Amino acid sequence: MACFQRAAVACTLVLISFFVGLSQAKDVLVGGKTDAWKIPSSESPDSLNKWAEEARFLVGDSLVWKYDGQKDSVLQVTKEGYATCNTTNPIEEYKDGNTKVNLDRSGPFYFISGAQGHCEKGQKLAVVVLSQKHRHTGISPAPSPAEFEGPAVAPTSSASTLRGGFLVALGVLSLGLF
């Protein structure tokens, strides 16, 4: 019987460590590299949005931009500002070259370059942030067209989906031990 109790304690510790790992917010480098915030090349005019489609952003995560603050900036804008590249009334303006934006709610976020003409040449980013509950379920609902104008974010399989399946299997196994 002591062997079963040790196995149950071990399974519980494993479950707790997985849930703690799944619930931690993360800093995400925009484009996955330090020089990504720039006018995209002609081969990939929408590369930042393609990158964002493949990523999963959750409430509490942060986007991090690395750029030359003397030559460029990051503007958080409305959906309309994003669509029209309007730099006149941003929600927020960042010029420090090392910008970190906390994704504090679910839904779409829109960013454009503040440098003249850069947005019109494709230097902009739209991301959809999922609520924390999706961190555990692994479900990524597509945004509604009325809510998000731009590239769709397709559901992706992820490590959290695999961990979720593993956790269910561990739970069933541990129940079977009793």
MIVEX-219456 format. One record per residue: z, x, y of N, C-alpha, C in turn; residue in three letters. Coordinates in steps of 0.001 Angstrom, whole numbers, plus 500000, padded with zeros to 6 digits. Example, Ala and Ser with C-alpha at 12.3 -4.5 7.8 and 13.67 -1.06 7.14 Angstrom:
<atoms>
507800513190494310507800512300495500507800513200496700ALA
507080512850497750507140513670498940507870512900500030SER
</atoms>
This chain:
<atoms>
500000500823498801500000500000500000500000500863501256MET
500690502009501234500746502894502392499350503400502751ALA
498498503586501748497130504033501987496354502991502794CYS
496573501707502457495902500633503198496394500566504634PHE
497694500790504843498242500758506201497671501907507030GLN
497553503082506453496969504218507167495511503943507514ARG
494777503330506594493370502985506848493266501959507972ALA
494161500992507995494154499972509047494464500605510401ALA
495430501523510444495764502213511693494580503063512148VAL
493953503746511229492798504576511573491663503715512125ALA
491394502568511481490339501663511959490669501133513340CYS
491933500803513576492349500309514888492131501370515952THR
492493502608515667492293503696516633490810503918516927LEU
489982503831515890488539503973516083488016502857516972VAL
488440501627516708488011500484517514488424500646518974LEU
489644501052519216490128501241520582489306502312521296ILE
489034503428520622488259504498521271486845504039521603SER
486227503218520729484886502707521031484914501789522240PHE
485903500890522314485965499963523446486238500698524752PHE
487086501711524735487344502494525948486068503202526380VAL
485348503782525440484096504468525762483041503528526298GLY
483011502305525808482010501348526249482300500783527633LEU
483553500792528064483899500123529310483909501056530515SER
483636502320530344483681503258531456482403503201532279GLN
482588503159533595481443503183534506480848504589534506ALA
479590504678534933478947505984534947478179506186536256LYS
478000507435536622477142507819537742475757508098537164ASP
474738507498537771473377507631537268472525508305538338VAL
471981509474538015471106510194538931469770509474539015LEU
469384509050540200468154508279540395466958509071539889VAL
466176508452539029465008509092538447465341510089537355GLY
466636510306537107467053511232536065466958512698536447GLY
466604512991537711466509514391538147466748514472539655LYS
467063515671540123467455515832541527466316515645542519THR
465092515845542136463991515731543100463190514442542933ASP
463810513401542390463080512162542108462863511294543347ALA
463706511424544379463576510580545569462545511198546501TRP
461278510874546235460158511395547007458979510439546866LYS
457934510673547641456721509881547490456169510170546100ILE
455931509120545310455441509365543946454027509938543938PRO
453716510662542878452376511226542732451382510106542457SER
450115510391542644449078509367542441448987508919540985SER
449407509778540037449344509414538624450388508356538259GLU
451500508351538977452576507409538648453163506812539924SER
452416505923540589452883505398541874454153504555541789PRO
454527504114540606455710503276540462456723503920539511ASP
456798505258539515457599505966538523459090505657538599SER
459658505501539788461083505203539872461390503824539290LEU
460538502859539521460781501539538948460555501536537443ASN
459638502350536947459481502479535495460735503096534892LYS
461277504091535572462534504699535123463643503644535106TRP
463730502833536159464779501812536253464634500749535175ALA
463411500428534789463184499448533723463758499923532400GLU
463760501228532179464225501783530911465721502054530902GLU
466358501935532054467791502192532161468561500882532126ALA
469845500972531900470725499808531924471813500087532954ARG
471885499234533960472865499385535025473881498262534914PHE
475163498631534970476242497671534819477145497701536047LEU
477790496570536322478723496503537438479740497627537271VAL
479959498383538340480879499518538305480166500855538216GLY
478920500861537736478135502095537727477774502464539162ASP
477336503699539361476887504156540677475534504836540548SER
474678504607541538473416505333541635473652506531542536LEU
473088507679542161473259508914542935471881509460543289VAL
471659509690544569470412510285545068470701511696545545TRP
469791512620545239469827513991545760468511514202546502LYS
468582514526547790467382514677548612467738515482549859TYR
466736515877550613466930516604551859467267515598552961ASP
468513515557553376468979514616554388468382514838555765GLY
467775515996556002467114516260557279465734515598557347GLN
465145515308556179463779514786556135463679513358555610LYS
464709512855554972464606511552554325465951510840554378ASP
465965509608553942467182508813553828466966507733552781SER
468039507040552453467988505927551513468473504698552265VAL
467675503640552231468069502383552855468238501330551769LEU
469392500675551770469557499514550908469087498327551730GLN
468166497549551177467530496466551924467532495163551118VAL
467116494096551776466949492806551116465670492816550282THR
465474491776549515464244491634548730463029491635549659LYS
463149490958550792462046490905551758461791492280552368GLU
462862492999552706462719494348553257462055495288552270GLY
462362495116551001461750495907549936460253495601549845TYR
459925494318549824458521493900549661457651494322550837ALA
458228494330552046457446494627553252457693496032553801THR
458566496800553136458946498148553600459506498110555019CYS
460321497114555300460929496963556622462189497826556722ASN
462151498828557586463266499761557750464172499403558924THR
463889498317559647464606498049560896466014497499560723THR
466287496695559718467621496107559552468150496294558143ASN
468433497531557736468912497735556360470329497185556175PRO
470647496858554943472014496463554604472926497678554776ILE
472467498830554294473171500109554432472142501209554640GLU
472553502269555343471686503421555554472458504680555164GLU
471821505523554375472442506758553895471545507931554275TYR
472142508983554882471352510122555363471925511463554932LYS
472904511474554077473639512710553786472990513644552778ASP
471943513200552080471282514046551090471939514014549727GLY
473121513436549665473854513310548410474500511923548412ASN
473673510917548241474106509530548389474578508958547064THR
475698508250547126476233507566545946476489506115546338LYS
475848505194545619475993503767545895476626503100544683VAL
477768502470544909478450501747543838477756500398543619ASN
477427500121542395476812498844542026477946497868541731LEU
478370497161542766479607496392542724479450494921542342ASP
478242494518542015478004493126541617476799493082540687ARG
476667492002539953475474491851539116474346491306539972SER
473119491540539519471948491053540239471085492196540730GLY
470058491873541512469129492909541979469662493684543186PRO
469308494969543243469559495848544381468218496457544766PHE
467963496592546058466681497104546549466918498295547471TYR
466148499374547257466274500586548057464889501067548464PHE
464782501548549706463528502132550180463853503416550936ILE
462839504257551090462991505463551888463019505077553363SER
463844505793554123463894505566555566462904506424556331GLY
462249507353555659461268508217556326459989507412556589ALA
459449507572557774458286506787558184457115506948557210GLN
456609505810556722455444505787555848455727506034554373GLY
456914506486554028457206506815552629457266505581551733HIS
457907504518552201458003503297551396456614502737551100CYS
455774502724552112454417502202551935453634503010550898GLU
454026504254550687453365505098549676454073505027548322LYS
455049504113548204455683503879546911457072504438546722GLY
457674505016547749459017505575547598460045504470547792GLN
460258503721546717461225502639546735461703502377545318LYS
462823501684545212463455501468543920464116500103543910LEU
463907499361542830464596498095542601465293498177541252ALA
466567497820541216467317497822539959468005496469539792VAL
468188496089538549468939494875538227470216495318537527VAL
471344494857538052472650495229537522473176494083536664VAL
473607494428535471474163493450534539475674493395534691LEU
476269492259534340477722492127534413478371492965533319SER
479663493209533449480403494016532472480357493414531078GLN
480255492080530963480272491478529631479098491946528786LYS
478000492366529424476848492851528673477080494238528092HIS
478068494953528601478378496282528064478802496154526601ARG
479500495075526260480000494925524893479008494215523985HIS
478209493312524513477324492542523655476000493227523406THR
475585494107524323474305494771524170473134493880524562GLY
473410492714525155472350491782525537471913492076526960ILE
470621492151527194470067492376528526469148491226528889SER
469685490200529574468789489111529938467828489563531023PRO
466596489088530943465620489411531980465976488658533242ALA
465788489265534415466085488559535654465086487426535855PRO
465543486385536548464624485289536819463652485708537905SER
462400485254537853461417485638538861461844485266540271PRO
462589484183540426463036483782541754464065484754542307ALA
464766485440541424465847486327541824465358487757542081GLU
464312488175541391463899489572541430462396489645541563PHE
461963490297542620460539490478542812460231491943542593GLU
459429492246541650459119493630541309458990493741539814GLY
459139494943539282458956495140537854460050494447537063PRO
459676493826535968460644493164535112461441494199534344ALA
462676493888534049463512494761533252463573494171531856VAL
462943494837530920462901494344529548464185494696528828ALA
464622493849527902465788494194527100465513495477526319PRO
466524496306526223466367497551525481467459497654524434THR
467137498305523339468193498592522385468935499785522930SER
470211499872522599470991500963523150472090501356522185SER
472763502408522556473880502863521743474960501791521676ALA
475150501008522768476182499980522739475846498898521720SER
474566498586521536474177497618520519474521498152519140THR
474215499419518898474526500030517613476034500096517394LEU
476777500448518462478229500500518339478791499121518042ARG
478212498081518668478678496718518426478541496350516965GLY
477408496671516370477214496408514949478188497194514093GLY
478433498443514484479374499288513760480784498714513857PHE
481151498217515047482482497646515238482677496391514380LEU
481664495567514286481750494372513447481951494795511992VAL
481176495780511549481312496262510178482706496823509926ALA
483245497586510888484595498125510745485630497012510686LEU
485446495984511529486371494863511534486378494139510202GLY
485209493886509662485108493224508367485747494077507284VAL
485476495381507348486049496308506368487566496311506438LEU
488115496371507667489562496434507810490206495129507374SER
489548493991507607490087492723507122490084492678505606LEU
489073493282505018488983493315503561490072494174502923GLY
490647495094503718491692495980503176493026495248503054LEU
493194494144503739494472493439503722494475492421502657PHE
</atoms>
